[in-house]
Amino acid sequence: MGWFSQTVLASVLLIPCWLAIGFFAKNFGVLPTAFLGWFFVGVLGTTIAHAGTSLMLPWGIVASIVAIGAFFGGPANILLFQAIESARIAALPLALGNVNHFGTYACAIILAAMLPTYFPPATFSWTAVAGIACMGVGATLIALSR
């Protein structure tokens, strides 16, 4: 399965996850941070079952990945899960949050050019920039609509 198909399937699979945050908050009083914690226990279990021995990495690499998760992924997901629960429609924080793709795209190109030994090649495309910009404009319009 190619990256595009994987992305579409992942997006479809994530819809019930995002909707469940508000459902559990409204019906059972589950805070978004508690939902996030238990949600990632499920993610971890599925990942371990799927990845198997490929998870066996040197401790330095594991520590680096855990640090990235703790300092960037954890706070970002806490904020995102809280925003999803408090937004009038669960999709709004996700749509607005997807504007980060432009930053990721730009950083990938810059890092690939400046540090090619450490980062995979990335090429600039005006089509990609236009597509990401349209997503950003669309997400902003949706988020600002009343």
N, C-alpha and C positions, 0 to 999 in steps of 0.2 A: 504494500500500500504506500503510495507516495505522500509527500508532506501535505499536499492540498487536501487529499481525501482524509488523512489523519486529522487535520485541523477541523474539517467539517464534522467528522464523527465526534471529535472531542467537544466541539461546540454544542452539538445536539445532546451529548451525554451530560454536559454541565448545566443545562437548563433546569432539570429537577433539583440539582444541588443548590442553585441560586434561589429558586422558589422556596425550597425547604427552610431557608434561614428565617424568613418572615412567618412561615407556617408554624414552625416550632416556637418562635417568639410569641406569636399571638395565642396559640392554643395551649402551650405548656409553660410559658414564661421562661423559655430558655434564652439566656443572653447570647448575643452573637459570638462572644469570645469562648463561651462554653461549647457552642455548636462547632466553632472552628477547631477547638482542641479534639473533640471526639471525631469530627470529620477527618482530620488528618491522621488519627489512629487507623481509620478505615483505609485511607490513602496509603499509609505506611504498610499495612498488612497486605494490600493488593500489590504494592510495589515489590515487597519482599517475595511474595509468591511468584510474581512474574519475572523478576530479575535474577533470582537465585544466586548463584555464585559470583555473578558479575558485580555484586555489591562488595566483594572482598577487595578493598583498596588499601594502599598504605595509609597509616594513621595521619600523616601530615596532610594528605589530600582530603581525607575524611574531615579532619579538623577545619580545613579551609572551607569546605562545602557547608559544614554545620555552622560556621561563623557567618557565611553569606546568608544562610537561612535565618539565623538568629537576628542579625543586624538589619537585614533588608527584607527578606521574605516574610518573616514573622510580623514585624510592625505593619508592613504593607497589607498583609492579609487580615490582620486585626482591623485596620482602618476600613478596608474594603467590606468585610463582613458586617461591621457596624453600619456603614453607609447603606448597604443593601437592605438591612433591617429597618432603617429609619427613613429611607426614601419612599416617596408615594408609589413608585413602581420599581420593582427590583432591578429592572434592566437599566435604569438611568445611571447609577454609579458605574455599572459595567461598561456602558457605552462611552461615558465620559472618561473612564479610566483607560479605555483603549487608545486614547490620544497619546499615551506613553510610547506607542509603537514608533512614532516619528523620532523620538529621542533614542530609542533602541536602534532603529535603522541608521540614524546618523552616527551614533557611537560605533556600530559595527563596521561601517565604512572607514571611519577615522582610525579605529584600532587596527583594522586589517592593513591599512596603508602604513601606519606608524610602527606597528609591532607584528610584522608578518610571520615571525618565528613563533609567536604565541597565539595568534588568532587566525581562523580560517579566512580564505579570500572572500571578499564582498565587493560587489560592483554597484556603482551608482546608476540609477534609472529614473528619468523624469516621470515615467509612467507610475513607478512605485511611489514617488513623492506626491504626485497628483492624487493617487488613490488614497494614500494615508491622509493627505490634507482634506480630501472630501469626507473621509470618516470623521476627522476632527471637527470639521464644520457641522456635519450632520449631528454628531453627538452633542455638540454645544447647543445647537438649535433645539434639540429634543430636551436637553437638560434645562434650558432656560424657558421653555414653553410653560405656560401656567394653565 
